[in-house]
Amino acid sequence: MRILFLGTGTSHGVPMIGCDCAVCRSTDSRDKRSRPSIYLTLDDGTRVLVDTTPDLRAQALQHDIRRVDALLFTHAHADHVMGLDEVRRFNVLSKAPMPVYADTTTVADIRRMFGYVFDSDAPKGGAVPDLRMWTIVGPFCVGRDEVVPVPVFHGNREVLGFRLGRFAYLTDCNAIPPASRALLAGLDTLVLDALRHRPHPTHFTLDEAVGVASEIGARWTFFTHIAHDLGHAATCAALPPGMALAHDGLTLEVA
């Protein structure tokens, strides 16, 4: 399975509008972070997009993404769903509806936020996205791969991470309940929220994320949803072995 990081930044993105800090002005391309999303190429060739950020069009053009076979949503905050309208282009390219998988709350939020898509008179054929909504209630299959939902807490809201084989993606979280920890045993690669050094009510700090990653014990851990507080090179140099900040455009291969 191939994992492409389309975006690794916060809801503001990096650089932030109107900010002149060292990271926002950095010339290191790894410090340029669009909103968080990954693109998976499964072993059978199925292409899966996790979240549709406001930057989806630019991300797809930058990485020449022409095909999406399924969408997974972690939750319905704006930085994870507001690019949903761009899916209509993938409908045109595939000439097929788009399967969309999300939990009960996120399905309801998407139907409310994008009501025009689900209107009975909505013009299909490229004018609006053509979506087939599926509510996640447990493990399910996309292509030949099993997707295991991993409930985590984003503040007091339960959202989803996902595990596929020995890979898990847990963005936007500040707590992992014991039942979900049990779903993360034996990982090769973990992707985990690590916002900044200072405490935040809905995200792990970098130190908290390092502690959680050490407990989970994946062979490799990459941190995402990164604020402008963390410069890529300096932060990675101080992390324990086997851990690093992810960056936009990073590609991983996981057996």
N, C-alpha and C positions, 0 to 999 in steps of 0.2 A: 504494500500500500504506500502511495506517495501522498505526503501532506505538504501543501503549499500555504504559507501564511500570507493571506491577502492583506491583513491589517493587524497591528499589534498595539495600537494606541488606546487612549481613553475616549470617552464620549466627546471631548474637545478636539482630539487629534493632537499631533505634535508636528510642526510648531503650532502653538496656540495663537489665536487671533490677538494681535496687539501685545505680544510678549517678546521681550528682548533678553531673556535669560540665556545662559551659555548653551543649554541643550536646544532651545528653540532656534538659536542662531548657528548651531553646529553645522559644519560642512561634512560630517560623517553621515553617509546615506542611511546608516542603520539607526540614526536618531530621527529620521522622518517616518512618522507612524500614522497611518490612516486608521479608521475605526475597525474594531476587532472582528475578524472572520477568517475561516480556513476553507480550503478547497481540497477535497479528497479524491484521489483516483484509486479505486479499489482494484483488487487483483483481477477481477473479471472485466475490468474496463469501465465499470459504472462510475459516474462523476457525481459527487455529492458536495453541495454548498452548505456550510453551516453559518446561518444568519445572513441577512441582506442589509448591509450597512448603507448609510447615506453616500458612501464612497464607491458603491458597487460598480457603477458604470466605469469610473476611472480605473478601478482595480481590474475589471474584466479586460479593458483595452490594454492596460499595461502588460498583462500576462497572457494576452491572446486567448482568453477563455471564450469558447464558442459553443460549449455544450454543458448543460446541467441536467442530470437525470432525476435528482431529488433534492429537496430542501429540508434541512433540519433547523429548528429554532430552539435556542436556549431559553429565551424569554422575549418579551415584547417592549423593552425599553427602546427609545428612539434610535440609539446608536446601533441597534441590532436588527431593526425591521424597516427603517424608513427608505431603504432602497428597493422595497418589494416591487414597486411599479416597473423596475427594470427587467423583471422576469418575463414580461410580455415579449421582449426580444428573443429570449431563449425559447418561448413557445413558438415563435415564428420559425426559428432555425430548426427546431425538432419536429414541428408540425404535430405537437402532442400537448395535452394538458400537463401541468407540473404537479407531481405528488409533493405534499407539504406535511411534515410531521412535527407536532408540537403538543405540549401538555394542554389540559382543559382550559386553564386560565389564558394561556397564550393564544389558543385558537379563538377564544371569545374576544380577546383584545384585538387580534388581527381583523376579525370580522367587523368590529366596531371602528377601528382606525381606518380601514380600507373598505368602508361600506359600499362604495361605488363599484368595487370589483365583484361583489356578490349580489348586486341588484339583478332582479330577474330580467330586466331590459338591457343589461350591460352588453355592449357590442364586443363580441369576441373577434378573433382573427387579427390581433395585434393592437387593438385600441386599449384594452385592459388586460391584465394578466389572467390567464386561464389556469385556475388552481383547483386541485383536488385535496381537500383538507382531511387529514387523518389524526385522530387524537391518540397520543401515546399513553398507554396504560401499563406497559411492561416492555420487555425485549421484543424487537421486531426485526424483520429482514429488509435490507435494501440490496438489490442484486442477490448475490450469494452470501453476503456478509450479515452476521447478526449485529445489531446495534443495541447496546445495553444502556438505557437511560440511568443516569447517576444523579439523584436529587441532591442539591446543595442549597445553602442559604446565602442569599444576597441581601444583607440586612435581615429583616424579618420576613422576607418573601422567599418562598421555595422556587427555585429555578432548576434547569436541567444542565448537567454535563452529559457527555456521551463517551462510552467505551466501545471500541471496535478492535477485537483481538487483543493485542498487547499494547494498544495505544488508547489514551484517555485525554479528553479535552475538557477542562474545567475553567471557563472564564467567568468573570463576575461572581465572585463568592468570597465570603469571609468566615464560613463555617462548613464543615463536612460532617454530617451526622454519622454515628457508628455504623448504621446499616449500609451507608454508602461507602464508608471506608472498606467494608468487607468486599465491595465490588471492585476494588482497586488493587487487589493482590496480584502479584506476578507481572506487573507492567514492565515493558521495555522502555516506553517513552510516555512521559506525563507532561501535559501543558497545563499550567496553573496560573491563576490571577496573582499578580504582584504589583500593586499600584505605585507605591512610593515608600519612603521611610516613615513619614508621619502617619499616625493612626487615622483610620477612616471608618465610618460606621457601616459601610457595605462592601468593603474590599479588604483582602489581606494586605498588610504591609509586606515589604520585601523580607524582613526578618521572620514574620509569621509564616510567609510562604515557604521560606527555606526550612523552617521547622516542620511544617506539614509535609513537605516533599521528603525530608529525611525520614519521617515516620512511614510514609508510603513505600519508599525504597525502590522507586523505579531506577532502571539503569541510567536513564537520561531524563532530566527535567528542564523544560524551557518555560520561562515566565512570559506572560502576556498581559494585555490591558495596562500598559505602562504609561505613567504620566511623564511630564517634562522634568520632573525632579531627578530622574535617573538617566544619566548619560550612559550610552551603551558600553563603550570601551572600559571606562573606569569601573562601572558596576560589575561587568563580567570578570574583570581582573580580581575582584574581591570575593567572588562567589566560591563555594566549595566545589571540589572536582565533580564533574558530571552534571553541573547546573550552569545555565546561561540565560540571558535575556534572548527571547526570540526577536526577530526583526522582519519587517515587511519584505517579502520575496524569499525568505528562508524556505528551503525545500528539504524535507526529511524522507527517508525510506525506512519503513518499519515492516519487519517480517510478520 
